[in-house]
Amino acid sequence: EIFHIVNAQTRTPALNPVQLVMERGEVVELANHTALLARDGREFLISESAAPIRDTSGQIVGVVLVFSDVTEKYLTQKTLAATTQLLERTSEMARVGGWELDTDSQELVWTLETFHIHEVDPARPPSLTEAMAFYAPEARPVIEAAVLAAINHGTPYDQELPLITAKGRSLWVRTQGSVEWTDGKVTKLLGTIQDITERKHAEQALRESEAQTRALIKAIPDLIFTNHRNGEFLAVHAPDPRLLFMRPEFFLHQKVEQVLPPPLAEQFMQAYATACDTDAMLELNYIMPVKGEERYFEARVVPSAKDTVITIVRDITERMQAQVALHASVLEKDALLKEV
C-alpha cells in the first residue's frame, strides 16, 4: 500500500523485495530502472536493497528495506548516455576517433571510432607501442617525435600521415594531440584521429589533373588570356612571346582598353559581356602590328567561371598570306587564259 514500485520503462509492477527476502533468506537488490510511485502522484527513481532480520535462532522475523531517491543521478546518467551515443554516431559519420594517454602509466584509451579506423577489436585495447606500429614505416619517426615532444615539452601537434590498419588496408589519417598539465607536469595527452583517405585521393587526383592541364596548355601554340568581364587581364599564356607587342607580365591587371586600340578594345569588351551573359563562343578577326609588321589574328572568346572569359588568340598570318598568294595566282591564271 505504501511502497508501490514499477519498472520505469515498461511500467509493469516490480517484484516485491520483502517477499523475495522472505523466500530466499538473503539480501536482495532492486533491478535498475525501478520507480516508486508516491501517494501524491509524484514519481521517484530509486535505488533499493532489502535484508532479512533474524532472531537468535536464525529464523527470519522481518525485513529491513533501505532505498534512496536517485532520480537526478539517473537523469544525469541518461543524458550522459544519450550524449555519448550522439558523439559516437557523429564520430562514425565524420570518421573521427578520439584517444587519451596517461603519461605516467602509459595507459592508452581509444573511442569506438578509433578502433574502427584501425580495424581493431574493441575488446583488446592496444598499448602505446602497438598503436605507433600502425603508422606506415616512413611515418613512425614523425609521429614518435611529435608524441615525445608533447610529453616532454607540452608541444601540440597536427599531422597528416599514412597508416596501415590491422587488416592491412592503407589509409591516410589526420592525427592531432594536445596536453593536460598537473603541477607543471604533462599528465595526459588527448587527441583525435580522422580518416582523410578520400580527401587525400581527391587532392592527388586534382594535382594530376592540374599537371595534365598545364602540360596540355604548354602544348598549345596559341596565346591564351584569362580576362574579367570588365576587361582586366588575369592570366597570360604566351608560348611565343614574339606574338605580343609587350612582355606577357605587363598585361596582368591591365584593362583591355589600356593595351589595345580603341576600336579593337571595344570589340573585345562587347565579346566579353556577351560571352558572360549567354555562354556562347564568339570569334573575332583583326590585324595588329607586331614589331613593325602587320600580322593577322583570330580570337575565340569562351565563357569560363563567373564573370570571367578565356580568350584564345591564334596567329593566322601565314594562312592569310597563303590565301592572298593563292588568290593572286588565280587572278594571274585568269588573265593568261583571257589573253589566250
matplotlib code that plots the C-alpha trace (Angstrom):
import matplotlib.pyplot as plt

x = [0.0, 2.8, 5.7, 4.2, 7.1, 7.1, 9.6, 10.2, 10.5, 7.8, 5.5, 4.9, 4.8, 8.1, 8.8, 8.1, 11.6, 10.2, 8.6, 11.8, 13.9, 11.4, 11.5, 15.3, 16.6, 19.3, 19.9, 18.0, 18.7, 16.2, 16.6, 17.7, 15.0, 12.8, 10.3, 8.5, 5.0, 4.2, 0.7, 0.6, 1.3, 4.9, 7.4, 10.9, 13.6, 15.1, 18.0, 16.9, 18.1, 16.3, 17.9, 16.5, 16.2, 16.9, 16.3, 18.8, 17.8, 18.4, 14.7, 13.6, 11.4, 11.3, 13.0, 15.0, 14.1, 16.5, 16.0, 17.1, 16.0, 18.4, 16.1, 18.6, 21.5, 19.5, 18.6, 22.2, 23.3, 20.6, 21.6, 25.2, 24.4, 22.4, 25.3, 27.8, 25.7, 25.3, 29.1, 29.7, 27.3, 28.6, 32.2, 31.3, 29.8, 32.8, 35.3, 36.8, 38.0, 39.4, 42.2, 43.8, 47.2, 48.1, 51.8, 52.6, 51.0, 51.3, 47.7, 46.1, 42.3, 40.5, 37.0, 34.9, 35.6, 39.3, 39.1, 37.0, 39.6, 42.4, 40.1, 40.9, 38.7, 37.4, 37.7, 41.5, 42.8, 46.4, 49.4, 51.1, 53.9, 51.2, 49.3, 52.5, 53.2, 50.0, 51.7, 53.5, 57.3, 58.1, 55.6, 56.7, 59.6, 57.4, 54.6, 57.0, 58.9, 55.6, 54.4, 57.7, 57.8, 54.2, 55.1, 58.4, 57.6, 53.8, 54.0, 50.7, 50.8, 48.7, 50.0, 48.7, 50.3, 49.9, 48.6, 48.2, 45.2, 45.2, 43.6, 46.4, 44.5, 46.4, 44.8, 45.7, 44.8, 45.0, 46.1, 46.1, 47.4, 47.2, 48.3, 46.9, 49.2, 49.1, 51.6, 53.7, 53.9, 52.3, 50.0, 47.8, 47.8, 44.5, 43.8, 41.8, 42.4, 40.4, 40.3, 41.2, 41.9, 39.2, 40.4, 44.0, 42.9, 40.9, 43.8, 46.1, 43.6, 43.4, 47.2, 47.4, 44.6, 46.2, 49.5, 47.8, 46.1, 49.4, 51.1, 48.2, 48.3, 52.1, 51.5, 49.1, 50.9, 48.1, 48.1, 45.6, 44.3, 42.0, 40.0, 37.4, 34.3, 35.4, 38.4, 41.1, 43.8, 44.0, 46.4, 48.5, 49.8, 52.3, 54.3, 55.8, 56.2, 57.2, 53.5, 52.9, 53.7, 54.9, 56.1, 53.4, 53.7, 52.9, 49.4, 48.5, 45.9, 45.8, 42.5, 41.8, 41.4, 44.8, 46.7, 44.6, 43.5, 40.0, 38.1, 39.6, 39.2, 35.6, 35.0, 36.7, 34.6, 31.4, 32.5, 33.3, 29.9, 28.1, 30.0, 29.4, 25.7, 25.0, 27.7, 28.4, 31.7, 32.5, 35.1, 36.9, 39.4, 41.7, 45.1, 47.8, 51.2, 53.8, 57.4, 56.8, 55.0, 51.2, 50.0, 46.6, 44.9, 41.7, 40.3, 37.8, 36.1, 34.9, 32.9, 34.8, 33.9, 31.5, 32.3, 35.5, 36.3, 39.1, 40.4, 42.3, 44.3, 45.9, 48.3, 46.9, 49.3, 50.8, 47.4, 46.2, 49.3, 48.8, 45.2, 46.3, 49.0, 46.5, 44.1, 46.8, 47.7, 44.2, 43.8, 47.1, 45.9, 42.6, 44.4, 46.6, 43.6, 41.9, 45.0, 45.0]
y = [0.0, 2.4, 1.0, 0.9, 0.2, -0.3, -0.7, 2.9, 1.7, -1.0, 0.3, -3.3, -3.9, -4.6, -7.7, -7.2, -7.0, -8.0, -11.1, -12.0, -11.7, -13.9, -16.5, -16.5, -15.6, -13.4, -9.7, -8.6, -5.5, -3.9, -4.1, -1.0, 1.5, 0.9, 3.8, 4.5, 5.9, 8.3, 8.8, 12.3, 11.1, 12.0, 9.5, 8.8, 6.6, 4.7, 2.5, -0.1, -3.1, -5.4, -7.7, -10.3, -9.7, -12.9, -13.9, -15.7, -19.0, -17.7, -17.5, -14.6, -12.4, -9.3, -7.4, -4.1, -2.1, 0.7, 2.9, 6.3, 8.8, 8.6, 10.5, 13.2, 10.8, 8.6, 11.6, 12.7, 9.2, 9.1, 12.4, 11.4, 8.1, 9.9, 12.4, 9.6, 7.8, 11.0, 11.6, 8.0, 8.4, 11.7, 10.4, 7.5, 9.7, 12.1, 9.2, 10.9, 9.0, 10.1, 8.9, 9.6, 8.7, 8.7, 9.7, 8.0, 4.6, 4.7, 3.5, 4.3, 4.7, 4.7, 5.7, 3.2, 5.0, 4.9, 1.1, 1.2, 3.3, 0.9, -2.1, -3.4, -5.4, -3.0, -5.9, -5.6, -2.0, -1.7, -0.4, 2.8, 0.8, -1.2, 2.0, 3.6, 0.4, 1.1, 4.0, 3.3, 2.8, 6.2, 7.9, 6.3, 8.6, 11.6, 10.6, 9.3, 12.6, 14.5, 12.4, 12.7, 16.5, 16.6, 14.5, 16.3, 19.9, 20.1, 20.8, 20.1, 18.6, 18.2, 15.7, 14.0, 10.6, 7.2, 4.4, 0.6, -1.0, -4.3, -5.8, -4.4, -1.6, 1.6, 4.9, 8.5, 9.9, 13.3, 12.9, 15.8, 15.9, 18.3, 18.0, 18.4, 19.8, 18.9, 20.8, 21.8, 18.4, 16.8, 14.1, 13.4, 13.5, 13.9, 13.9, 12.9, 10.7, 11.2, 9.1, 11.5, 8.9, 10.1, 13.7, 12.7, 10.7, 13.7, 16.0, 13.7, 13.4, 17.2, 17.6, 15.1, 16.8, 20.2, 18.8, 17.3, 20.7, 22.5, 20.1, 20.4, 24.2, 24.2, 22.1, 24.7, 27.2, 29.9, 32.9, 32.3, 35.2, 35.0, 38.2, 39.5, 40.8, 44.3, 43.7, 43.1, 40.6, 37.9, 35.4, 35.2, 32.1, 33.1, 30.1, 32.5, 36.0, 37.4, 37.4, 40.1, 43.7, 43.8, 41.3, 38.9, 40.0, 43.6, 42.5, 41.4, 43.6, 45.9, 46.7, 45.8, 49.5, 50.2, 47.8, 47.7, 50.4, 51.8, 50.1, 46.6, 47.1, 47.9, 44.7, 42.6, 44.2, 43.5, 39.9, 39.5, 40.9, 38.7, 35.5, 36.0, 36.5, 33.8, 31.1, 31.4, 31.2, 34.3, 34.7, 37.9, 38.6, 41.5, 42.9, 44.1, 45.4, 43.3, 44.5, 46.7, 44.0, 43.7, 40.3, 38.6, 37.1, 35.2, 35.2, 33.0, 34.2, 31.3, 31.8, 30.4, 30.9, 33.6, 36.9, 35.6, 34.6, 32.8, 34.3, 32.1, 34.1, 32.4, 34.0, 33.3, 35.5, 32.6, 31.3, 34.7, 35.2, 31.8, 32.8, 36.1, 34.3, 31.7, 34.4, 36.3, 33.1, 32.5, 36.0, 35.7, 32.4, 34.0, 36.9, 34.5, 32.5, 35.7, 36.6, 33.2]
z = [0.0, 0.8, -1.3, -4.9, -7.3, -11.1, -13.9, -15.1, -18.7, -19.1, -16.4, -15.2, -11.4, -9.9, -7.7, -4.0, -2.4, 1.1, -0.4, -2.2, 1.0, 2.9, 0.1, -0.4, 3.0, 1.6, 0.7, -2.4, -4.5, -6.9, -10.6, -12.5, -13.6, -10.7, -9.9, -6.7, -7.2, -4.2, -2.8, -4.2, -7.7, -7.9, -9.3, -8.0, -9.5, -6.6, -5.6, -3.0, -1.1, 1.4, 4.0, 6.4, 10.2, 12.1, 15.7, 17.9, 16.3, 12.8, 11.8, 9.7, 11.7, 9.5, 6.7, 6.6, 3.5, 2.5, -0.5, -1.8, -4.4, -7.4, -9.9, -10.5, -10.8, -13.2, -15.4, -15.5, -16.5, -19.1, -20.5, -20.5, -22.2, -24.9, -25.4, -25.6, -28.2, -30.2, -30.1, -31.2, -34.1, -35.3, -34.9, -37.1, -39.7, -39.7, -39.4, -36.4, -33.3, -30.0, -27.7, -24.3, -23.0, -19.3, -19.4, -16.0, -16.6, -20.4, -20.5, -23.8, -24.2, -27.6, -28.5, -30.5, -33.8, -33.3, -33.1, -36.3, -38.1, -37.1, -37.8, -34.3, -32.0, -29.2, -26.7, -26.9, -26.4, -27.8, -25.9, -27.0, -28.8, -30.7, -31.6, -33.0, -35.1, -37.1, -38.8, -42.1, -41.6, -43.1, -40.8, -37.5, -36.8, -37.4, -35.0, -32.4, -32.4, -32.1, -29.2, -27.4, -27.8, -26.4, -23.4, -22.6, -23.6, -23.9, -27.7, -29.5, -33.0, -36.1, -38.6, -41.8, -42.1, -43.8, -41.6, -42.2, -40.4, -38.6, -41.8, -44.0, -45.6, -46.3, -45.1, -44.6, -41.2, -39.6, -36.0, -33.5, -30.0, -27.0, -23.4, -19.9, -17.1, -13.4, -11.1, -14.0, -15.5, -18.5, -17.2, -20.2, -23.9, -25.6, -29.3, -32.3, -35.4, -38.6, -41.7, -44.6, -47.2, -49.6, -49.3, -50.0, -53.0, -54.3, -53.7, -55.6, -58.5, -58.6, -58.7, -61.5, -63.4, -62.9, -64.1, -67.2, -67.9, -67.6, -69.9, -72.4, -72.2, -72.8, -75.9, -77.3, -79.6, -79.3, -77.0, -74.1, -72.0, -68.9, -68.5, -66.2, -68.0, -67.1, -69.4, -66.7, -67.7, -65.0, -66.7, -69.8, -71.6, -74.3, -75.8, -78.3, -76.7, -80.1, -81.0, -78.3, -78.6, -75.0, -72.4, -71.1, -67.4, -68.4, -69.4, -65.9, -64.1, -67.1, -68.8, -72.5, -73.3, -71.8, -74.2, -77.4, -79.9, -79.1, -81.9, -81.2, -77.4, -77.9, -79.9, -77.2, -74.4, -76.3, -76.7, -73.0, -72.0, -74.5, -73.5, -69.8, -70.4, -73.0, -72.5, -76.3, -78.0, -80.1, -82.9, -83.9, -86.7, -86.6, -87.7, -85.2, -85.8, -84.1, -84.1, -87.1, -89.1, -89.7, -88.6, -88.8, -85.8, -85.0, -81.4, -79.7, -76.6, -74.4, -71.1, -68.0, -64.3, -63.2, -64.8, -66.5, -70.0, -71.8, -75.0, -77.4, -79.9, -83.0, -85.4, -88.9, -90.8, -92.8, -93.7, -94.8, -96.8, -98.5, -99.3, -100.7, -102.8, -104.0, -104.9, -106.8, -108.6, -109.6, -111.0, -112.9, -114.5, -115.4, -117.0, -119.1, -120.2, -121.4, -123.4, -125.0]

ax = plt.figure().add_subplot(projection="3d")
ax.plot(x, y, z, "-o")
ax.set_aspect("equal")
plt.show()
